[in-house]
Amino acid sequence: MKVLRIYFTTYDEELFSKIYEYLKDFLKGKDIIVHRSIVVPEFRYVEVIDFSDDPISVKDNIEKKFKVKVKIDVIKKVVPSHRDKS
């Protein structure tokens, strides 16, 4: 499963809330998880689960609409099977 991670270079609570709402509308039907750093609680990043769209277009849309720089990563997560192997 592919996961899109969106990291924010600056943190602003109000701006983050607007971007989160925008992502929920833009990526309808996708699970979006917000992670908070343990070391720096103000730092958050967003994960979009089971992502199959173009990550560059999402990045460009956020940067253009909200005038903020973001960094993206697309990673592969392996979901373990819960079947009994005996």
N, CA, C and O of each residue as an XYZ file, in Angstrom:
344
protein
N       0.851     -1.165      0.000
C       0.000      0.000      0.000
C       0.901      1.233      0.000
O       1.876      1.301      0.748
N       0.567      2.195     -0.838
C       1.334      3.443     -0.894
C       0.726      4.471      0.053
O      -0.492      4.593      0.182
N       1.619      5.204      0.708
C       1.209      6.242      1.651
C       1.915      7.533      1.265
O       3.133      7.553      1.090
N       1.150      8.609      1.133
C       1.717      9.928      0.853
C       1.909     10.645      2.179
O       0.968     10.778      2.962
N       3.123     11.106      2.428
C       3.402     11.919      3.615
C       3.647     13.347      3.175
O       4.403     13.598      2.236
N       3.003     14.282      3.859
C       3.152     15.705      3.563
C       3.711     16.376      4.814
O       3.071     16.393      5.866
N       4.917     16.928      4.680
C       5.595     17.610      5.786
C       5.513     19.113      5.557
O       5.661     19.581      4.428
N       5.282     19.860      6.610
C       5.170     21.310      6.511
C       6.442     21.961      7.035
O       6.935     21.598      8.103
N       6.976     22.927      6.281
C       8.217     23.586      6.688
C       7.974     24.658      7.742
O       8.874     24.975      8.520
N       6.784     25.211      7.776
C       6.426     26.157      8.834
C       5.139     25.668      9.468
O       4.312     25.044      8.803
N       4.968     25.946     10.738
C       3.774     25.466     11.402
C       2.915     26.632     11.873
O       3.387     27.533     12.567
N       1.665     26.596     11.488
C       0.667     27.579     11.892
C      -0.637     26.797     12.072
O      -1.135     26.198     11.119
N      -1.188     26.797     13.281
C      -2.381     26.000     13.601
C      -3.546     26.292     12.664
O      -4.195     25.372     12.167
N      -3.808     27.569     12.425
C      -4.934     27.953     11.574
C      -4.718     27.489     10.134
O      -5.629     26.946      9.509
N      -3.520     27.703      9.617
C      -3.198     27.281      8.257
C      -3.255     25.758      8.135
O      -3.763     25.231      7.145
N      -2.737     25.057      9.133
C      -2.773     23.601      9.118
C      -4.213     23.095      9.051
O      -4.505     22.160      8.306
N      -5.102     23.699      9.814
C      -6.514     23.300      9.810
C      -7.142     23.503      8.438
O      -7.909     22.661      7.970
N      -6.815     24.622      7.795
C      -7.349     24.895      6.456
C      -6.832     23.879      5.439
O      -7.585     23.399      4.592
N      -5.542     23.557      5.530
C      -4.958     22.585      4.601
C      -5.564     21.202      4.837
O      -5.844     20.478      3.882
N      -5.763     20.840      6.077
C      -6.369     19.547      6.405
C      -7.779     19.441      5.820
O      -8.130     18.424      5.223
N      -8.578     20.485      5.992
C      -9.934     20.488      5.427
C      -9.890     20.420      3.900
O     -10.694     19.723      3.280
N      -8.953     21.144      3.303
C      -8.782     21.110      1.847
C      -8.443     19.692      1.379
O      -9.002     19.214      0.391
N      -7.533     19.023      2.083
C      -7.153     17.660      1.707
C      -8.329     16.698      1.834
O      -8.494     15.815      0.992
N      -9.148     16.854      2.873
C     -10.320     15.991      3.029
C     -11.278     16.160      1.856
O     -11.859     15.184      1.383
N     -11.446     17.400      1.382
C     -12.322     17.644      0.238
C     -11.682     17.196     -1.070
O     -12.353     16.611     -1.920
N     -10.390     17.467     -1.238
C      -9.669     17.181     -2.480
C      -9.473     15.679     -2.687
O      -9.578     15.186     -3.810
N      -9.192     14.961     -1.615
C      -8.920     13.523     -1.691
C     -10.073     12.737     -1.078
O      -9.889     11.985     -0.121
N     -11.240     12.917     -1.633
C     -12.443     12.276     -1.102
C     -12.254     10.762     -0.996
O     -11.750     10.118     -1.916
N     -12.661     10.219      0.127
C     -12.617      8.778      0.316
C     -11.292      8.230      0.804
O     -11.192      7.034      1.081
N     -10.275      9.064      0.918
C      -8.969      8.607      1.398
C      -8.883      8.823      2.908
O      -9.416      9.798      3.437
N      -8.214      7.914      3.582
C      -7.964      8.078      5.014
C      -6.787      9.020      5.201
O      -5.723      8.815      4.617
N      -6.974     10.051      6.013
C      -5.929     11.035      6.284
C      -5.634     11.006      7.781
O      -6.530     11.181      8.607
N      -4.368     10.782      8.114
C      -3.952     10.688      9.510
C      -2.969     11.815      9.805
O      -2.038     12.056      9.036
N      -3.182     12.498     10.921
C      -2.284     13.564     11.350
C      -1.359     13.000     12.426
O      -1.821     12.405     13.399
N      -0.055     13.187     12.248
C       0.939     12.735     13.215
C       1.585     13.952     13.871
O       1.835     14.967     13.220
N       1.844     13.834     15.150
C       2.509     14.897     15.904
C       3.856     14.370     16.384
O       3.956     13.253     16.891
N       4.880     15.184     16.216
C       6.222     14.805     16.645
C       6.290     14.734     18.165
O       5.731     15.584     18.857
N       6.971     13.728     18.675
C       7.167     13.608     20.117
C       8.203     14.625     20.590
O       8.074     15.190     21.676
N       9.218     14.854     19.779
C      10.307     15.757     20.146
C       9.868     17.216     20.071
O      10.116     17.993     20.993
N       9.217     17.584     18.970
C       8.749     18.960     18.772
C       7.236     18.893     18.541
O       6.802     18.694     17.406
N       6.422     19.054     19.597
C       4.974     18.860     19.472
C       4.294     19.772     18.446
O       3.224     19.436     17.940
N       4.899     20.914     18.137
C       4.303     21.817     17.157
C       4.426     21.271     15.736
O       3.681     21.680     14.845
N       5.359     20.354     15.526
C       5.594     19.817     14.193
C       4.614     18.680     13.926
O       4.520     17.726     14.699
N       3.896     18.799     12.829
C       2.958     17.753     12.425
C       3.185     17.415     10.966
O       3.664     18.234     10.183
N       2.836     16.206     10.627
C       2.799     15.836      9.220
C       1.559     14.995      8.987
O       0.979     14.438      9.919
N       1.167     14.916      7.737
C      -0.068     14.249      7.359
C       0.273     13.030      6.520
O       1.151     13.086      5.659
N      -0.422     11.930      6.770
C      -0.305     10.741      5.932
C      -1.634     10.496      5.241
O      -2.689     10.513      5.875
N      -1.575     10.266      3.930
C      -2.754      9.893      3.155
C      -2.588      8.414      2.824
O      -1.674      8.032      2.093
N      -3.473      7.593      3.363
C      -3.369      6.142      3.239
C      -3.921      5.688      1.887
O      -4.883      6.257      1.371
N      -3.296      4.659      1.328
C      -3.702      4.042      0.062
C      -3.771      5.084     -1.053
O      -4.786      5.228     -1.734
N      -2.673      5.796     -1.218
C      -2.587      6.908     -2.164
C      -2.158      6.400     -3.532
O      -1.165      5.681     -3.645
N      -2.905      6.771     -4.577
C      -2.557      6.318     -5.929
C      -2.523      7.462     -6.942
O      -2.244      7.227     -8.118
N      -2.796      8.681     -6.516
C      -2.800      9.832     -7.424
C      -1.382     10.348     -7.639
O      -0.414      9.749     -7.169
N      -1.271     11.468     -8.355
C       0.026     12.087     -8.613
C       0.431     12.937     -7.405
O      -0.237     13.928     -7.111
N       1.508     12.576     -6.698
C       1.902     13.336     -5.502
C       2.365     14.753     -5.815
O       2.172     15.659     -5.004
N       2.972     14.955     -6.977
C       3.454     16.290     -7.347
C       2.280     17.251     -7.527
O       2.380     18.421     -7.158
N       1.180     16.775     -8.085
C       0.021     17.661     -8.264
C      -0.574     18.068     -6.917
O      -1.014     19.205     -6.752
N      -0.588     17.151     -5.959
C      -1.085     17.487     -4.621
C      -0.182     18.538     -3.985
O      -0.664     19.516     -3.413
N       1.125     18.331     -4.086
C       2.104     19.288     -3.541
C       1.926     20.661     -4.183
O       1.859     21.674     -3.485
N       1.851     20.693     -5.516
C       1.697     21.965     -6.229
C       0.402     22.670     -5.855
O       0.389     23.889     -5.686
N      -0.690     21.919     -5.722
C      -1.971     22.518     -5.345
C      -1.903     23.160     -3.962
O      -2.408     24.265     -3.766
N      -1.284     22.478     -3.009
C      -1.168     23.027     -1.648
C      -0.295     24.275     -1.653
O      -0.657     25.290     -1.058
N       0.857     24.204     -2.325
C       1.773     25.349     -2.341
C       1.161     26.554     -3.043
O       1.354     27.692     -2.615
N       0.427     26.307     -4.116
C      -0.179     27.406     -4.865
C      -1.349     28.028     -4.094
O      -1.469     29.251     -4.015
N      -2.195     27.188     -3.536
C      -3.401     27.672     -2.866
C      -3.103     28.342     -1.519
O      -3.741     29.335     -1.170
N      -2.136     27.803     -0.762
C      -1.903     28.284      0.598
C      -0.598     29.052      0.774
O      -0.302     29.521      1.873
N       0.185     29.188     -0.291
C       1.445     29.956     -0.245
C       2.374     29.445      0.859
O       2.915     30.224      1.644
N       2.545     28.142      0.904
C       3.399     27.508      1.902
C       4.206     26.412      1.207
O       3.730     25.785      0.261
N       5.415     26.192      1.679
C       6.260     25.135      1.123
C       6.002     23.834      1.878
O       5.925     23.818      3.106
N       5.870     22.758      1.131
C       5.705     21.445      1.741
C       6.689     20.468      1.109
O       7.145     20.659     -0.018
N       6.998     19.434      1.851
C       7.842     18.352      1.346
C       6.975     17.102      1.330
O       6.182     16.878      2.244
N       7.125     16.288      0.291
C       6.324     15.074      0.200
C       7.213     13.847      0.064
O       8.320     13.914     -0.471
N       6.716     12.751      0.548
C       7.333     11.438      0.369
C       6.216     10.456      0.067
O       5.130     10.545      0.639
N       6.484      9.527     -0.826
C       5.565      8.419     -1.043
C       6.303      7.171     -0.583
O       7.364      6.830     -1.104
N       5.730      6.505      0.389
C       6.372      5.313      0.935
C       5.449      4.112      0.744
O       4.245      4.263      0.536
N       6.026      2.940      0.818
C       5.229      1.713      0.755
C       5.172      1.111      2.147
O       6.200      0.903      2.792
N       3.964      0.835      2.599
C       3.775      0.180      3.888
C       3.257     -1.227      3.625
O       2.402     -1.443      2.766
N       3.781     -2.157      4.367
C       3.321     -3.534      4.265
C       2.363     -3.780      5.421
O       2.716     -3.614      6.589
N       1.157     -4.176      5.077
C       0.157     -4.469      6.092
C       0.219     -5.967      6.360
O      -0.023     -6.766      5.455
N       0.537     -6.356      7.584
C       0.660     -7.790      7.870
C      -0.679     -8.504      7.788
O      -1.729     -7.946      8.106
N      -0.611     -9.732      7.359
C      -1.808    -10.555      7.283
C      -2.135    -11.082      8.676
O      -1.237    -11.413      9.449
N      -3.405    -11.157      8.983
C      -3.825    -11.655     10.291
C      -4.303    -13.104     10.220
O      -4.880    -13.625     11.174
N      -4.060    -13.740      9.091
C      -4.484    -15.132      8.939
C      -3.586    -16.049      9.761
O      -2.398    -15.783      9.945
N      -4.166    -17.108     10.239
C      -3.411    -18.108     10.982
C      -2.585    -18.923      9.994
O      -3.133    -19.453      9.028
N      -1.299    -19.033     10.214
C      -0.415    -19.710      9.269
C      -0.168    -21.166      9.655
O       0.736    -21.792      9.102
N      -0.933    -21.719     10.574
C      -0.700    -23.102     10.984
C      -1.400    -24.101     10.094
O      -1.294    -25.307     10.318
